[in-house]
Amino acid sequence: MVMDDMATNAPPMEVVSQTTKAIIEIIAASHSVLIQKKSFLQLSSYLDRIIPLLHELTSIDIIPSQGLTNFLQILYHEIKEANKLITDCSERSRFYILLNCRSIAKQIDDITKQISHALSCFSFASLNISFNIRDDISQLVSEMQNADFRVAMVEEEILEKIESGLQERNVDRIYANTLLVSIAKAIGVSTELPELRKEFSKLKSELENLHLRKHDNEAIHMDQMIALLERADAASSLEDRENKYLSKRQSLGMQPLEPLLSFVCPITKEVMVDPVETPSGHTFERSAIMKWLLEADEPVCPLTSTPLDTSMLRPNKTLRQSIEEWKERNTMITVASLKSRLLSGQEEEVLHCLEQLKDLCEQREAHREWLVFENYIPSLVEFLRVKNRDIRNRALLILCLLVKGNDDAKERIAKLENSIEPIVQFLGRRIGERKLAVALLLELSKCTMVRDCIGKVQGCILLLVTMLGNTDRQAAKDAKDVLDNLSYSDDNVVLMAKNNYFRHLLERLSSDSDHVKMTMAKTLGEMELTDHNKSSLAESGVLDVLIVLVSHDDVEMKVVAIQALLNLASLKKNGQEMIKKGAVPPLLDILYQQTSPQKLRELVAATIVHLALSTIPEGSHWTPVLMLESDDDISKLFSLINLTSPPLQQNILQAFHAMCLSPSANAVKSKLRELCEVDNIILRPNAVKLLCCLTEDGDEATMLEHLTQTSLETLLKLSKTSDDEQEIASTLGIIANLPNSTQISEWLLQSENLPKIFSFLPDGKNSIHQNHRLTENAVGAICRLTVQTSLKLQKKVAEASIIPLLVKLLDVGTSLTIRRAAISLAQLSGSSPMLSRQIPKHQGFWCFSALPEEACPVHQGICTVESSFCLVEAGAIPPLIRVLRKPEPDVCEAALDALLTLINGEMLQNGCKVLAEANGMPVIIKLMSSPSSSLQEKVLNSLQRIFHLVEYKQKYGASAQMPLVDLTQRRDSSLKSLAAKNSQLY
């Protein structure tokens, strides 16, 4: 070991001082190294623990000795080596440091072991060193001797990949690019091309220095690694690679060379891929000779018959390199020569050439780059437009191979006019073609220049969104990745949203600039969304973002946010969520501000309508939601009707109409009655709807207080003049809810518009486009016109031939229509006894008299539908009995009321006979099992009368017995008593 002059000649204390100083420098520098940092920090921690020993050596009187001198010389030398190593690692190229990290780790390990050995060999006890320091040094020696300095896992993986690449000798550009990026990330260098080239240039300079310093072994190894990494894009420019290729190809001639005899394996008679040499100097293909030796009776050389074992085989690297160079030369010639054949126009020849090109592309990445340099891309893109599907598909496949990891190829495609359109067209073809096309678009979309073109192709984004639902998972994933790459553009994001892909729009809406948020919100507001879209958007959290934007300072932002909420609120579930999330207060604040722009207020009002509609119960799982929480909110909103323009008035009235159908209806109606006057309520058409809703609770006193003959006439005119079915239905609903007042009945009689009501009942001509609500309310209005307190109104109904229509509705109407038709018939039938004309007694000679008129079996007089409203004449008995079988108790009860008018008073005997002949008695008896107590009570009372007639008691009493016994065991005391009385009759 050559000792440093200072360590040899200087006094011991000077050596100690210089060593201490060097250790402190190492400790400081160890924090700034990037490669093997952990190892350097570990070494510096060991050296730091030596400093107390060095300090003590300077504080005691020591007698110089050869042992002490040797110890200090070794320590100083190793500290100096460590300092030099850490300085090198701080100053040299980071690429160089990583490529030599194993050597660095070994040097650190050697330094550590040398220092620990020096510490262990010297006896510090002879120098009166304190016990604590000696104990610590002893422990330190143990730790240093057991220390294990290894290369970090990431660095080790990189080195293994480099070694694998050197061994395989066919590493392509993509492999080299990946390797270079991995190295850059490991050493903390930017992966941008300029930075990579800068670092790679430093690495080459380090190599030159090695050659100058004649570090031959290290230089050779570095040469090999640099040759591998030079294949990466960062190592040389695209232009340099293209010029180098073209220059080499032009020097080769046009004819491929036959293989040299030495290239051919003596066993397979084929050109070798992995040649191995035997001790006798013969070369074989590795797999062939291995198989030969495995299958032979005696493992001998096929050519010399000398004993041969697999362990004797050695790779023939020189021959392998020659074979690879020969193959490369011939491939270059093939690539150049195929182009003219490809353009021959003969389909079979074109297909054959494309197949050859595909095979070449699949062999090596370098071949793909050569095809790009030979300008094959324009021809391949043109082939995408031909009719022959096989040619199209092979050209598409080759383009997929060419663009993989090759930005130059992608940019060349982008520069061709309309080059992306034919690729996009493949997205609408067969699954195999779609998969190739989307894979190609994915690669292209990674390049900025091409990305700009893809989104602009008409229908591209729609087709990509459609592919997201593809059963082929890879194709669906590729489509998603393409969309992700295209999402850099706001225009593309908007197009995606318009094609029902909202992911990127939601991201922009949540986290981007105000300008972008405004664009995205505007898109949501203008789009035609399906209910599924609306539900998905709400579930994704868009409502929270939009509600926040409603309170934004910018008016335009408010407008687009509210427009979006309006669009989403048309789905009831979303409206309820908006109310729960607190959307109503900020919306009302805007509405109350008279200074708010008219457009903004109209949007708010329309949104409030949808929120109000969402509070209307729907389905059994509906959860009540309250929109206006206080009387003050109701008052303030309603007060705007008189202060705003007609569009706002309309929306506010619509909102109140919806709230009057919600669980908060009672509170809303009560407050509105305090606030409104008739003139305000009869605003068309939503005011009519609101008024209809308000009259449904049957508060006759309030209606009588506000209703006048003029307002009633206005309603009747509306039924005649309006074209809005909903408005007409609401008008008829109001008439149906009119109080049973003599005064109102007179007003109705006096109106020349009354007959118009009759036209809204379906008569076979207008029933095709009749909506259920219109029919229900028309029959409801007939209910009001057939009240028994106004015989004149009843006659108007009968004279208009309405009774037969009511009878028809018993079979075809909705439950409400049937119920109201039955009520009308019951009211009309109640007047039949006094309208049935008595049959006159005959006088004179019978033989000269006219035939007697047939008497009504119930009323025992002359009955007609129009004159006496007779149910028998109208044929209403069978359909009314059929109605008794309906599941709805209130419908059954209305039909029963109509039938029971036939057995009132003296008509009991005759009415029972008619009911019995129509098989109505068993159906009436069955109604005792109804869940409705009021219906049960009516049945019991009617049966009590019917069973006073012996023949009906004997005929039907037994069938009534069991239901009566069941009723006597019920809790309802009134029914129990009534059932007990009936059972005593049997």
LINSUL-V215713 format. One record per backbone hydrogen bond with DSSP energy under -0.5 kcal/mol. NH is the residue of the N-H (numbers start at 1). CO is the residue of the C=O. If there is no record, write none. Layout:
{{NH/CO} {NH/CO}}
This chain:
{{3/1} {8/4} {9/5} {10/6} {14/11} {15/11} {16/12} {17/13} {18/14} {19/15} {20/16} {21/17} {22/18} {23/19} {24/20} {25/21} {26/22} {27/23} {28/24} {29/25} {30/26} {31/28} {32/29} {33/29} {40/36} {41/37} {42/38} {43/39} {44/40} {45/41} {46/42} {47/43} {48/44} {49/45} {50/47} {51/47} {51/48} {53/50} {54/50} {55/51} {56/52} {57/53} {58/54} {59/55} {59/56} {60/56} {62/60} {64/62} {69/65} {70/66} {71/67} {72/68} {73/69} {74/70} {75/71} {76/72} {77/73} {78/74} {79/75} {80/76} {81/77} {82/78} {83/79} {84/80} {85/81} {86/82} {87/83} {88/84} {89/85} {90/86} {91/87} {92/88} {97/93} {98/94} {99/95} {100/96} {101/98} {104/100} {105/101} {106/102} {107/103} {108/104} {109/105} {110/106} {111/107} {112/108} {113/109} {114/110} {115/111} {116/112} {117/113} {118/114} {119/115} {120/116} {121/117} {122/118} {124/122} {126/123} {127/124} {128/125} {129/124} {134/130} {135/131} {136/132} {137/133} {138/134} {139/135} {140/136} {141/137} {142/138} {143/139} {144/140} {145/141} {146/142} {147/143} {147/144} {150/148} {156/152} {157/153} {158/154} {159/155} {160/156} {161/157} {162/158} {163/159} {164/160} {165/161} {166/162} {167/163} {168/164} {169/165} {176/172} {177/173} {178/174} {179/175} {180/176} {181/177} {182/178} {183/179} {184/180} {185/181} {186/182} {187/183} {188/184} {188/185} {189/184} {196/192} {197/193} {198/194} {199/195} {200/196} {201/197} {202/198} {203/199} {204/200} {205/201} {206/202} {207/203} {208/204} {209/205} {210/206} {211/207} {212/208} {213/209} {214/211} {215/210} {216/214} {219/215} {220/216} {221/217} {222/218} {223/219} {224/220} {225/221} {226/222} {227/223} {228/224} {229/225} {230/226} {231/228} {232/229} {235/232} {236/232} {241/237} {242/238} {243/239} {244/240} {245/241} {246/242} {247/243} {248/244} {249/245} {250/246} {251/247} {251/248} {252/249} {263/260} {264/261} {265/270} {266/283} {269/265} {272/263} {276/284} {277/314} {278/282} {281/278} {284/276} {286/274} {289/285} {290/286} {291/287} {292/288} {293/289} {294/290} {295/291} {296/292} {300/298} {301/306} {305/301} {308/299} {312/309} {313/310} {314/277} {316/275} {317/315} {320/316} {321/317} {322/318} {323/319} {324/320} {325/321} {326/322} {327/323} {328/324} {329/325} {330/326} {331/327} {332/328} {333/329} {334/330} {335/331} {336/332} {337/333} {338/334} {339/335} {339/336} {341/337} {342/338} {343/339} {344/341} {345/342} {347/345} {350/346} {351/347} {352/348} {353/349} {354/350} {355/351} {356/352} {357/353} {358/354} {359/355} {360/356} {361/357} {362/358} {363/359} {364/360} {368/364} {369/365} {370/366} {371/367} {372/368} {373/369} {374/370} {375/372} {376/371} {380/376} {381/377} {382/378} {383/379} {384/380} {384/381} {385/382} {386/383} {392/388} {393/389} {394/390} {395/391} {396/392} {397/393} {398/394} {399/395} {400/396} {401/397} {402/398} {403/399} {404/400} {405/403} {406/403} {407/405} {410/406} {411/407} {412/408} {413/409} {414/410} {415/411} {416/412} {416/413} {419/416} {422/418} {423/419} {424/420} {425/421} {426/422} {426/423} {427/424} {428/425} {429/426} {434/430} {435/431} {436/432} {437/433} {438/434} {439/435} {440/436} {441/437} {442/438} {443/439} {444/440} {445/441} {446/443} {447/444} {448/446} {451/447} {452/448} {453/449} {453/450} {454/450} {455/451} {456/453} {457/453} {457/454} {460/457} {463/459} {464/460} {465/461} {466/462} {467/463} {468/464} {468/465} {469/466} {470/467} {473/471} {476/472} {477/473} {478/474} {479/475} {480/476} {481/477} {482/478} {483/479} {484/480} {485/481} {486/482} {487/483} {487/484} {488/485} {489/486} {493/489} {494/490} {495/491} {496/492} {497/493} {498/494} {499/495} {499/496} {500/497} {501/496} {502/500} {506/502} {507/503} {508/504} {509/505} {510/506} {511/507} {512/508} {517/513} {518/514} {519/515} {520/516} {521/517} {522/518} {523/519} {524/520} {525/521} {526/522} {527/523} {529/527} {534/530} {535/531} {536/532} {537/533} {538/534} {539/535} {540/536} {541/538} {542/537} {545/541} {546/542} {547/543} {548/544} {549/545} {550/546} {551/547} {551/548} {552/549} {558/554} {559/555} {560/556} {561/557} {562/558} {563/559} {564/560} {565/561} {566/562} {567/563} {568/564} {569/565} {570/566} {570/567} {571/568} {572/570} {574/571} {575/571} {576/572} {577/573} {578/574} {579/575} {580/576} {581/577} {582/579} {583/578} {586/582} {587/583} {588/584} {589/585} {590/586} {591/587} {592/588} {593/589} {594/592} {596/593} {601/597} {602/598} {603/599} {604/600} {605/601} {606/602} {607/603} {608/604} {609/605} {610/606} {611/607} {612/608} {613/609} {614/610} {615/612} {616/613} {617/661} {622/619} {624/622} {627/625} {629/627} {634/630} {635/631} {636/632} {637/633} {638/634} {639/635} {640/636} {640/637} {641/638} {642/639} {643/640} {644/640} {649/645} {650/646} {651/647} {652/648} {653/649} {654/650} {655/651} {656/652} {657/653} {658/654} {659/655} {660/656} {661/658} {662/659} {663/615} {665/662} {668/664} {669/665} {670/666} {671/667} {672/668} {673/669} {674/670} {675/671} {676/672} {680/677} {681/677} {682/678} {683/681} {687/683} {688/683} {689/685} {690/686} {691/687} {692/688} {693/689} {694/690} {695/691} {696/693} {697/694} {698/695} {700/698} {703/699} {704/700} {705/701} {706/702} {707/703} {712/708} {713/709} {714/710} {715/711} {716/712} {717/713} {718/714} {719/715} {720/716} {720/717} {721/717} {722/718} {725/723} {728/724} {729/725} {730/726} {731/727} {732/728} {733/729} {734/730} {735/731} {736/732} {737/733} {738/735} {741/739} {745/741} {746/742} {747/743} {748/744} {749/745} {750/746} {751/747} {751/748} {754/751} {756/753} {757/754} {758/755} {759/755} {759/756} {760/757} {761/758} {770/767} {775/771} {776/772} {777/773} {778/774} {779/775} {780/776} {781/777} {782/778} {783/779} {784/780} {785/781} {786/782} {786/783} {787/784} {790/787} {794/790} {795/791} {796/792} {797/793} {798/794} {799/795} {800/796} {801/798} {802/797} {805/801} {806/802} {807/803} {808/804} {809/805} {810/806} {810/807} {811/808} {812/808} {813/809} {818/814} {819/815} {820/816} {821/817} {822/818} {823/819} {824/820} {825/821} {826/822} {827/823} {828/824} {829/825} {830/826} {831/828} {832/829} {833/829} {835/831} {835/832} {836/832} {837/862} {848/845} {849/846} {856/861} {860/856} {862/837} {863/861} {868/864} {869/864} {869/865} {870/864} {874/870} {875/872} {876/871} {877/871} {879/875} {880/876} {881/877} {882/878} {883/879} {884/880} {885/882} {886/883} {889/887} {892/888} {893/889} {894/890} {895/891} {896/892} {897/893} {898/894} {899/895} {900/896} {901/897} {901/898} {902/899} {903/900} {904/901} {907/904} {908/905} {911/907} {912/908} {913/909} {914/910} {915/911} {916/912} {917/913} {918/914} {919/916} {920/915} {924/920} {925/921} {926/922} {927/923} {927/924} {928/925} {929/926} {930/927} {933/931} {936/932} {937/933} {938/934} {939/935} {940/936} {941/937} {942/938} {943/939} {944/940} {945/941} {946/942} {947/943} {948/945} {949/946} {950/948} {952/949} {953/949} {954/950} {955/951} {956/952} {957/953} {960/956} {960/957} {961/957} {961/958} {962/958} {964/960} {965/961} {966/962} {967/963} {968/964} {969/965} {969/966} {970/967} {973/971} {976/972} {977/973} {978/974} {979/975} {980/976} {981/977} {982/978} {983/979} {984/980} {985/982} {986/983}}
